[in-house]
């Protein structure tokens, strides 16, 4: 008479085992997809670097502001016009009415971040830029901790450390093969420009993560297109109009500008998608491989010397990404902070004052788009 219960229990065990294996498989698929999306961004940055190098070295077109201006114009034409034709609270005028000054500041930060890092190549070495540009990672970690309330685990810090070790290995390879390029007379100034640009990049990335996860990707890109094209146009007219007139225009230069703009537009359009799936920290860790792709392309295009340390550094960085992505972060949220930061007007009602507020903790994983995030109340 016990045969049926035993049979039933066996079926339950089999179902639980199957569900466990499916969960493991889904996690592995999400991990692989996360890594692959990050490498797409790295390839786009590689394309940006290659086109910029050809423009600067072969055609003496040193126009970083103009190149950024082209990208912002494309963002304006695609995303700002999309916001303009929307109805209701997601309309361009409604967004400007609520948050125009925040997006104006963010647009200025994004413009100057691009300008400072590109400008630094005139004063310091490629090796220094590659190493100091990693300063964006601790900036993103700190800002995410204090403003996005992200809480990390030990494996996240281990993954970051392994990624930075891979960058150090790549810099060592540069030194061994003698590829220190772009040395100027004011190396300290160049290093400070990189640090300043990396800091601004970190601020921009953290703000982008908050916007795409709490508002919308189109809103962020539309506002960047609006304010970015406006302020970069002013900066172009003041600082770079003479340099632009000296460019010897032909079809090859035109193709390089088109290629640069396409890669930059793809990077800006695709990065919010990846940030929404993961985080600003994970994206910046993935972008560490962009310099390696540029070096690999340089082996064929610019006759760079090869070193086995390049391959070693690539695998070390990928290992760090796996370690970082294998563990989920969690977010300690205070609804009052998010309400004040979002400033969405009537969209959010006031919380009744019935006593002390209790913070909540939201655990996030790689599959945050597939299922609703569970909440755990903390007394």
ABEGO torsion letter per residue (X at the ends): XAAAAAAAAAAAAAAAAAAAAAAAAAAAAAAAAAAAAAAAAAAAAAAAAAAAAAAAAAAGBBBAAAAAAAAAAAAAAAAAAAAAABBEAABAAAAAAAAAAAAAAAAAAAAAAAAAAAAAAAABBAAAAAAAAAAAAAAAAAAAAAAAGBBBBAAAAAAAAAAAAAAAAAAAAAAAAGABBGBBABAAAAAAAAAAAAAAAAAAAAAAAAAAAABBAAAAAAAAAAAAAAAAAAAAAAAAAAAAAABBBBAAAAAAAAAAAAAAAAAAAAAAAAAAABBAAAAAAAAAAAAAAAAAAAAAAAGBBBBAAAAAAAAAAAAAAAAAAABBBBBBBBAAAAAAAAGAEAABBBBBBAEBBBBBBBBBBAAAAABBBBBBBBX
